[in-house]
Amino acid sequence: MIHKATTKAAAMQQIDTNHDITIDYGGPVRGELTAVTLQARLTGYASKLQQYNQFLQQADALSNTLDDMERDISSDCTVILKAAPGKFGDNSNELEMLGGTRKEERKKRKPKKAA
């Protein structure tokens, strides 16, 4: 749509030049709608689009930072869970509080019978 509006604005400017007057396509209900007013709207749109794209770039950069932080925190949690048995013991309440499974509560694996 913006491409079409840009083409129309260029055509409106050419028509104005050919007729040596500024033609108003608006009217009493719509208000002034000339090549100048349309070009002003297009310029405003381009400015807002640039601002929008800058915000998207900032959001993408922030998202990447958050992803990195989340990976670091996940790694920290893994280290904490692996260190807990050495600090508190395999059957400690502390291990369970940190999200681990106490050794005595683990399911015993039964060997598979050969067919």
Buried (B, 14 or more C-beta within 10 A) or exposed (E): EEEEBBEBBEEBBEBBEEEEEBEEBEEEEEEEBBBBBBBEEBEEEEEEEEEEEEEEEEEEEEEEEEEEEEEEEEEEEEEEBEEBBEEBEBEBEEBBEBEBEBEEEEEEEEEEEEE
